[in-house]
Amino acid sequence: MRLPRAGRTLAIGAVGLAIALPLSSCGGGSTENTSANGLEKSNLTVAGLAVVDDAALYIAKDKGLFKKEGLNVTIKTLTQSTQAIPSMLRGDVDISAGGNYVSFFQAKATNTIDLRILAEGYLCDKDVIPLLSTKSNIKKPEDLKGKKVAVNLTNSVLGMSANAVLKSDNVDPSSVHYVQVPFPDMTAALQKGQVDAAIMVEPFATAAAKTLGAHKVIDTCSGPTDKEPLSGYMATNQFVEKNPKTVAAFQRAIKAAQGVAADRKVVEDALPTYTKIDKKTASVITIGNYPTSMKAERLQRVADLMKSAGILKSPLDVSKLIVQ
């Protein structure tokens, strides 16, 4: 059973909150390699995730869009976007792809990393992150009061988005009991009755709908969170200042790849090459928006939601983090 309309999945490992790390002056992953075409560095190491969010990164490499800009990109696949933070600080990674804004904004706010945003990667869209249930008595937001809801991390973009939608439906988020369950285990948790509902991403949402008949209770990418940015491409400020031409070349390549990713068939063909999503599943999962522009007001929504949710203690001006 397929959920309505094409949307997009959230990076599976990209929704945890940033771990506390001391601020480092390390700048980038590769050794110095001044390019003949004028770039400060030709060889880049980019941390990526094997999820739908990062399709443009793999498309850019596969279709030669990086090479067209004089870049030789090595993708270092991680299981969580937060793992890129220590890697960037150690100098093992130049750029992080699929970096979830909640974790990275919190890391910036706590002076863990001097962060800059190079490009937006992924937007919340209709049914990208549905809250599903198998119980017949849970059909609308108010039915979630007092119920156990699985979330991959109890303090993450998923719970934050769900709470914002619940508030807009006049449901007190504190009446919902979130239970931490890894994405791969959510379907089993629903089936065994360990939780009453689950906030799921692809391909797990489609699998739960198909195997358990799970139905949507709320769309966490709606109302106050519609088109909310989920993840992007980030680097340290030191790397950006040291390599402005290289950064600009990377931005051009990613923008071109994001444009190519607007063709769903291209994304479907790419997914089996770097994820565990097979071709058949890729043809039915929810796939959404790969923005080709970077908008401060759009990104600011995330920081503002984090502040209202208590994840940020002070306001964060996201416009100062953007590299145009």
VOPAGU-2260 file (C-alpha; in pm, 1 decimal, decimal comma):
REM VOPAGU-2260
SITE   aa  ch    i         X         Y         Z
SITE  MET   A    0       0,0       0,0       0,0
SITE  ARG   A    1     147,6     328,4    -106,7
SITE  LEU   A    2     101,8     649,4      84,0
SITE  PRO   A    3     -46,0     939,6    -115,2
SITE  ARG   A    4     168,4    1147,0    -344,9
SITE  ALA   A    5     542,0    1162,0    -388,7
SITE  GLY   A    6     732,6    1323,6    -107,2
SITE  ARG   A    7    1069,0    1248,8      31,8
SITE  THR   A    8    1239,8    1046,6     299,5
SITE  LEU   A    9    1435,7    1184,5     581,5
SITE  ALA   A   10    1792,4    1067,8     616,2
SITE  ILE   A   11    1769,3     767,8     842,8
SITE  GLY   A   12    2078,9     841,1    1043,1
SITE  ALA   A   13    2050,8    1214,5    1006,9
SITE  VAL   A   14    1806,0    1303,9    1277,6
SITE  GLY   A   15    2001,8    1269,7    1600,9
SITE  LEU   A   16    2116,1    1562,7    1805,1
SITE  ALA   A   17    2478,3    1665,0    1782,4
SITE  ILE   A   18    2721,7    1511,9    2026,7
SITE  ALA   A   19    2923,4    1745,7    2243,0
SITE  LEU   A   20    3268,1    1804,0    2099,6
SITE  PRO   A   21    3532,9    2066,4    2162,3
SITE  LEU   A   22    3562,3    2333,1    1893,3
SITE  SER   A   23    3855,7    2258,6    1666,1
SITE  SER   A   24    4045,2    2463,8    1414,6
SITE  CYS   A   25    4074,4    2175,0    1168,3
SITE  GLY   A   26    3955,5    2272,4     823,6
SITE  GLY   A   27    3912,3    1991,7     570,2
SITE  GLY   A   28    3972,1    1633,3     478,8
SITE  SER   A   29    4205,8    1610,5     179,7
SITE  THR   A   30    4565,8    1716,5     162,8
SITE  GLU   A   31    4649,9    2035,4     -24,8
SITE  ASN   A   32    4609,3    1985,2    -397,9
SITE  THR   A   33    4603,5    2316,0    -581,1
SITE  SER   A   34    4430,8    2260,0    -912,3
SITE  ALA   A   35    4550,8    2357,2   -1255,8
SITE  ASN   A   36    4206,5    2505,2   -1321,6
SITE  GLY   A   37    4240,8    2758,7   -1042,4
SITE  LEU   A   38    4060,8    2575,1    -762,8
SITE  GLU   A   39    4229,2    2572,5    -423,5
SITE  LYS   A   40    4159,1    2198,7    -396,5
SITE  SER   A   41    4060,1    1944,8    -659,2
SITE  ASN   A   42    4027,5    1638,5    -436,5
SITE  LEU   A   43    3742,8    1651,8    -186,1
SITE  THR   A   44    3617,8    1405,5      73,0
SITE  VAL   A   45    3243,3    1436,7     126,5
SITE  ALA   A   46    3055,6    1254,4     401,4
SITE  GLY   A   47    2735,4    1105,5     264,0
SITE  LEU   A   48    2447,0     891,9     381,7
SITE  ALA   A   49    2297,4     591,4     204,0
SITE  VAL   A   50    1951,8     749,0     202,9
SITE  VAL   A   51    1716,0     930,0     -34,6
SITE  ASP   A   52    1823,0    1271,0      96,4
SITE  ASP   A   53    2165,4    1240,7     -61,1
SITE  ALA   A   54    2059,4    1130,8    -410,0
SITE  ALA   A   55    2195,6    1448,9    -568,3
SITE  LEU   A   56    2543,0    1381,7    -424,0
SITE  TYR   A   57    2562,8    1039,8    -585,0
SITE  ILE   A   58    2402,3    1163,7    -906,6
SITE  ALA   A   59    2662,6    1441,5    -931,1
SITE  LYS   A   60    2943,3    1188,9    -899,6
SITE  ASP   A   61    2789,4     929,2   -1131,5
SITE  LYS   A   62    2700,2    1176,3   -1406,4
SITE  GLY   A   63    3033,7    1357,8   -1398,4
SITE  LEU   A   64    2896,8    1687,6   -1266,7
SITE  PHE   A   65    3180,1    1717,4   -1014,7
SITE  LYS   A   66    3440,6    1640,1   -1279,0
SITE  LYS   A   67    3288,5    1906,9   -1501,9
SITE  GLU   A   68    3374,9    2156,4   -1227,2
SITE  GLY   A   69    3728,6    2021,9   -1189,4
SITE  LEU   A   70    3651,8    1827,9    -871,2
SITE  ASN   A   71    3745,0    1473,5    -778,3
SITE  VAL   A   72    3501,4    1376,1    -503,4
SITE  THR   A   73    3541,5    1076,1    -276,5
SITE  ILE   A   74    3223,5     991,4     -85,7
SITE  LYS   A   75    3273,0     860,4     266,8
SITE  THR   A   76    2950,0     683,8     361,4
SITE  LEU   A   77    2838,1     727,0     722,3
SITE  THR   A   78    2544,1     577,4     911,9
SITE  GLN   A   79    2451,7     902,5    1088,6
SITE  SER   A   80    2503,9    1260,3     977,7
SITE  THR   A   81    2627,8    1356,2    1324,3
SITE  GLN   A   82    2931,7    1134,1    1265,7
SITE  ALA   A   83    3045,7    1392,9    1012,8
SITE  ILE   A   84    3093,1    1654,9    1283,6
SITE  PRO   A   85    3399,3    1496,2    1449,6
SITE  SER   A   86    3524,9    1393,7    1104,6
SITE  MET   A   87    3510,3    1755,2     986,0
SITE  LEU   A   88    3684,8    1872,8    1300,9
SITE  ARG   A   89    3955,0    1608,4    1268,1
SITE  GLY   A   90    4007,0    1699,3     904,3
SITE  ASP   A   91    3892,8    1362,9     765,9
SITE  VAL   A   92    3602,2    1520,8     576,3
SITE  ASP   A   93    3576,6    1846,0     379,5
SITE  ILE   A   94    3199,0    1866,1     336,9
SITE  SER   A   95    2903,1    1692,8     499,1
SITE  ALA   A   96    2608,0    1591,6     281,2
SITE  GLY   A   97    2271,3    1501,1     432,3
SITE  GLY   A   98    2354,5    1696,8     746,1
SITE  ASN   A   99    2029,7    1731,3     939,8
SITE  TYR   A  100    1977,3    2090,0    1042,5
SITE  VAL   A  101    1859,0    2017,0    1396,1
SITE  SER   A  102    2182,6    1844,5    1492,6
SITE  PHE   A  103    2411,2    2082,6    1306,2
SITE  PHE   A  104    2235,2    2399,0    1422,8
SITE  GLN   A  105    2257,8    2277,1    1779,7
SITE  ALA   A  106    2627,7    2202,4    1728,9
SITE  LYS   A  107    2677,0    2556,1    1600,3
SITE  ALA   A  108    2481,7    2708,5    1887,8
SITE  THR   A  109    2691,8    2521,6    2144,4
SITE  ASN   A  110    3019,9    2622,9    1973,0
SITE  THR   A  111    3091,9    2262,9    1879,8
SITE  ILE   A  112    3159,9    2358,7    1519,4
SITE  ASP   A  113    3183,6    2686,3    1326,5
SITE  LEU   A  114    2931,8    2584,2    1064,3
SITE  ARG   A  115    2851,2    2713,9     716,1
SITE  ILE   A  116    2574,2    2596,2     481,6
SITE  LEU   A  117    2673,4    2543,3     117,9
SITE  ALA   A  118    2343,1    2418,7     -23,5
SITE  GLU   A  119    2003,2    2291,2      78,3
SITE  GLY   A  120    1960,9    1921,4      13,3
SITE  TYR   A  121    1617,0    1803,4     108,3
SITE  LEU   A  122    1275,9    1949,4     193,8
SITE  CYS   A  123     990,2    1810,8     397,6
SITE  ASP   A  124     697,2    1740,6     165,6
SITE  LYS   A  125     361,0    1568,6     175,6
SITE  ASP   A  126     382,3    1225,9     342,8
SITE  VAL   A  127     759,9    1229,9     360,4
SITE  ILE   A  128     742,5    1154,8     734,0
SITE  PRO   A  129     397,9    1013,6     821,8
SITE  LEU   A  130     290,2     914,3    1170,1
SITE  LEU   A  131     135,8     569,6    1119,0
SITE  SER   A  132     -73,7     337,5    1332,3
SITE  THR   A  133    -227,8      -6,3    1295,9
SITE  LYS   A  134    -490,4      53,5    1562,9
SITE  SER   A  135    -848,2     122,1    1456,9
SITE  ASN   A  136    -904,7     358,4    1750,5
SITE  ILE   A  137    -621,9     590,0    1640,0
SITE  LYS   A  138    -733,6     780,7    1333,7
SITE  LYS   A  139    -690,5    1150,4    1414,6
SITE  PRO   A  140    -444,8    1367,5    1611,3
SITE  GLU   A  141    -648,7    1379,2    1931,4
SITE  ASP   A  142    -651,9     996,9    1940,9
SITE  LEU   A  143    -279,1    1008,2    2013,2
SITE  LYS   A  144    -330,3    1145,7    2364,3
SITE  GLY   A  145    -179,1     906,0    2616,4
SITE  LYS   A  146     -46,5     678,0    2341,8
SITE  LYS   A  147     306,0     546,4    2282,8
SITE  VAL   A  148     460,2     675,3    1961,7
SITE  ALA   A  149     787,8     538,2    1825,4
SITE  VAL   A  150    1047,5     791,3    1714,3
SITE  ASN   A  151    1405,0     716,6    1612,5
SITE  LEU   A  152    1541,3     965,8    1865,7
SITE  THR   A  153    1337,6    1129,3    2138,5
SITE  ASN   A  154    1484,6    1474,3    2074,8
SITE  SER   A  155    1504,2    1512,4    1698,5
SITE  VAL   A  156    1357,9    1678,1    1390,8
SITE  LEU   A  157    1090,7    1406,9    1373,7
SITE  GLY   A  158     954,1    1465,0    1721,7
SITE  MET   A  159     993,3    1840,1    1680,3
SITE  SER   A  160     793,8    1837,0    1356,2
SITE  ALA   A  161     525,5    1606,8    1498,4
SITE  ASN   A  162     483,5    1832,5    1802,7
SITE  ALA   A  163     443,2    2138,8    1582,1
SITE  VAL   A  164     169,2    1966,3    1381,3
SITE  LEU   A  165      -2,2    1840,8    1697,9
SITE  LYS   A  166      -6,0    2193,5    1840,2
SITE  SER   A  167    -163,0    2322,3    1519,0
SITE  ASP   A  168    -435,0    2058,3    1569,3
SITE  ASN   A  169    -490,6    2174,6    1930,7
SITE  VAL   A  170    -331,7    1863,1    2080,3
SITE  ASP   A  171     -87,8    1907,5    2368,9
SITE  PRO   A  172     237,7    1734,0    2261,0
SITE  SER   A  173     315,4    1649,8    2622,9
SITE  SER   A  174      15,2    1414,6    2619,8
SITE  VAL   A  175     197,7    1191,3    2370,6
SITE  HIS   A  176     454,8     944,3    2502,4
SITE  TYR   A  177     749,6     911,4    2265,7
SITE  VAL   A  178     943,4     585,3    2271,6
SITE  GLN   A  179    1286,6     559,5    2111,1
SITE  VAL   A  180    1288,1     285,0    1847,4
SITE  PRO   A  181    1534,7     252,1    1555,1
SITE  PHE   A  182    1369,8     287,6    1213,5
SITE  PRO   A  183    1432,7     -76,3    1110,7
SITE  ASP   A  184    1256,7    -198,8    1428,2
SITE  MET   A  185     944,9      19,3    1408,9
SITE  THR   A  186     735,0    -217,1    1197,9
SITE  ALA   A  187     796,5    -501,5    1444,0
SITE  ALA   A  188     720,1    -270,3    1738,0
SITE  LEU   A  189     385,2    -184,0    1579,9
SITE  GLN   A  190     308,4    -546,2    1503,4
SITE  LYS   A  191     387,4    -660,9    1858,9
SITE  GLY   A  192     189,0    -378,4    2014,2
SITE  GLN   A  193     494,8    -232,7    2185,2
SITE  VAL   A  194     392,2     108,9    2051,2
SITE  ASP   A  195      58,4     246,5    1934,0
SITE  ALA   A  196     200,2     447,6    1645,1
SITE  ALA   A  197     530,0     535,5    1480,8
SITE  ILE   A  198     683,7     829,8    1297,3
SITE  MET   A  199     837,5     659,2     995,9
SITE  VAL   A  200    1050,1     741,9     693,9
SITE  GLU   A  201    1097,2     555,9     367,4
SITE  PRO   A  202    1127,2     276,0     285,3
SITE  PHE   A  203     987,5     174,5     625,2
SITE  ALA   A  204     661,5     369,4     590,5
SITE  THR   A  205     570,4     195,2     266,6
SITE  ALA   A  206     667,3    -143,3     414,8
SITE  ALA   A  207     449,5     -88,3     724,3
SITE  ALA   A  208     155,3      17,5     510,4
SITE  LYS   A  209     196,2    -285,9     285,8
SITE  THR   A  210     265,4    -557,6     544,4
SITE  LEU   A  211      60,7    -434,9     840,3
SITE  GLY   A  212    -201,6    -217,1     677,3
SITE  ALA   A  213     -71,1      78,3     879,3
SITE  HIS   A  214    -264,1     398,4     814,3
SITE  LYS   A  215    -164,2     763,0     839,3
SITE  VAL   A  216    -277,1     953,4    1147,5
SITE  ILE   A  217     -92,4    1277,2    1078,3
SITE  ASP   A  218     148,1    1404,9     817,3
SITE  THR   A  219     438,5    1557,9    1007,9
SITE  CYS   A  220     531,7    1751,0     693,4
SITE  SER   A  221     217,0    1960,2     686,6
SITE  GLY   A  222      88,1    2290,4     818,0
SITE  PRO   A  223     367,3    2455,5    1019,2
SITE  THR   A  224     625,9    2211,1     881,6
SITE  ASP   A  225     521,9    2204,7     514,5
SITE  LYS   A  226     832,4    2238,7     293,7
SITE  GLU   A  227    1048,6    2254,8     607,8
SITE  PRO   A  228    1418,3    2196,9     526,5
SITE  LEU   A  229    1545,5    1863,2     654,5
SITE  SER   A  230    1908,7    1832,6     550,2
SITE  GLY   A  231    2180,1    2008,3     354,7
SITE  TYR   A  232    2546,5    2037,0     255,5
SITE  MET   A  233    2774,9    2190,4     516,2
SITE  ALA   A  234    3138,1    2273,2     585,2
SITE  THR   A  235    3341,3    2451,2     849,4
SITE  ASN   A  236    3390,4    2825,1     819,5
SITE  GLN   A  237    3766,5    2771,2     801,1
SITE  PHE   A  238    3729,6    2540,8     499,7
SITE  VAL   A  239    3502,7    2791,8     324,2
SITE  GLU   A  240    3737,6    3084,4     384,7
SITE  LYS   A  241    4041,2    2885,9     273,9
SITE  ASN   A  242    3878,6    2738,6     -39,4
SITE  PRO   A  243    3624,2    2986,5    -184,5
SITE  LYS   A  244    3669,1    2878,9    -549,5
SITE  THR   A  245    3644,8    2512,4    -458,8
SITE  VAL   A  246    3329,8    2574,9    -256,2
SITE  ALA   A  247    3173,4    2765,9    -546,3
SITE  ALA   A  248    3256,0    2479,3    -784,0
SITE  PHE   A  249    3099,6    2228,4    -544,5
SITE  GLN   A  250    2787,7    2443,1    -513,3
SITE  ARG   A  251    2748,9    2460,3    -891,7
SITE  ALA   A  252    2778,5    2083,0    -924,3
SITE  ILE   A  253    2526,3    2014,3    -648,0
SITE  LYS   A  254    2281,6    2270,0    -786,2
SITE  ALA   A  255    2299,2    2097,5   -1123,8
SITE  ALA   A  256    2249,6    1756,6    -961,0
SITE  GLN   A  257    1952,4    1879,9    -758,0
SITE  GLY   A  258    1797,3    1994,7   -1083,4
SITE  VAL   A  259    1854,3    1652,6   -1240,0
SITE  ALA   A  260    1697,8    1489,1    -931,8
SITE  ALA   A  261    1369,6    1664,0   -1013,6
SITE  ASP   A  262    1321,1    1372,6   -1253,0
SITE  ARG   A  263    1190,2    1096,6   -1025,4
SITE  LYS   A  264    1310,6     825,3   -1262,3
SITE  VAL   A  265    1670,4     946,2   -1223,4
SITE  VAL   A  266    1641,9     918,5    -845,0
SITE  GLU   A  267    1477,9     576,4    -869,2
SITE  ASP   A  268    1765,8     453,6   -1083,8
SITE  ALA   A  269    2025,5     599,7    -847,4
SITE  LEU   A  270    1888,4     467,4    -517,3
SITE  PRO   A  271    1978,3      97,7    -565,7
SITE  THR   A  272    2337,0     196,3    -649,2
SITE  TYR   A  273    2412,9     339,2    -305,0
SITE  THR   A  274    2131,8     231,1     -68,3
SITE  LYS   A  275    1965,7     -95,3      35,3
SITE  ILE   A  276    1651,9      14,7    -147,2
SITE  ASP   A  277    1592,1    -221,0    -439,9
SITE  LYS   A  278    1458,3    -111,8    -776,6
SITE  LYS   A  279    1103,6    -231,6    -708,2
SITE  THR   A  280    1081,5     -48,3    -377,3
SITE  ALA   A  281    1238,9     264,1    -527,9
SITE  SER   A  282     953,2     278,7    -777,4
SITE  VAL   A  283     686,1     310,0    -506,0
SITE  ILE   A  284     841,5     492,9    -210,5
SITE  THR   A  285     772,4     856,8    -139,1
SITE  ILE   A  286    1025,7    1086,1    -301,7
SITE  GLY   A  287    1005,5    1460,8    -273,9
SITE  ASN   A  288    1187,5    1789,5    -317,8
SITE  TYR   A  289    1553,5    1857,9    -401,1
SITE  PRO   A  290    1572,6    2241,1    -395,4
SITE  THR   A  291    1801,8    2418,4    -640,5
SITE  SER   A  292    1808,9    2739,9    -438,5
SITE  MET   A  293    1903,2    2831,1     -84,0
SITE  LYS   A  294    1663,7    3056,1     105,6
SITE  ALA   A  295    1746,9    3205,2     443,3
SITE  GLU   A  296    1382,7    3248,6     541,5
SITE  ARG   A  297    1316,5    2880,5     472,9
SITE  LEU   A  298    1612,6    2763,8     679,5
SITE  GLN   A  299    1525,4    3008,4     955,3
SITE  ARG   A  300    1201,5    2817,4    1011,4
SITE  VAL   A  301    1403,3    2524,1    1143,2
SITE  ALA   A  302    1597,6    2734,5    1392,7
SITE  ASP   A  303    1279,5    2907,8    1506,3
SITE  LEU   A  304    1105,0    2573,7    1562,8
SITE  MET   A  305    1408,3    2452,6    1756,9
SITE  LYS   A  306    1391,8    2762,4    1977,7
SITE  SER   A  307    1020,3    2718,1    2045,8
SITE  ALA   A  308    1080,4    2348,3    2118,7
SITE  GLY   A  309    1354,3    2432,3    2369,4
SITE  ILE   A  310    1629,4    2264,3    2165,7
SITE  LEU   A  311    1799,7    2601,6    2121,7
SITE  LYS   A  312    1836,8    2824,1    2426,5
SITE  SER   A  313    1886,0    3140,3    2221,3
SITE  PRO   A  314    1772,5    3250,5    1873,8
SITE  LEU   A  315    2000,5    3151,3    1585,9
SITE  ASP   A  316    2034,7    3378,6    1281,8
SITE  VAL   A  317    2069,5    3126,1    1001,7
SITE  SER   A  318    2136,1    3391,7     736,3
SITE  LYS   A  319    2485,8    3436,6     880,9
SITE  LEU   A  320    2564,7    3070,8     810,5
SITE  ILE   A  321    2474,1    3069,3     442,7
SITE  VAL   A  322    2745,8    3074,9     175,7
SITE  GLN   A  323    2606,1    3236,1    -139,2
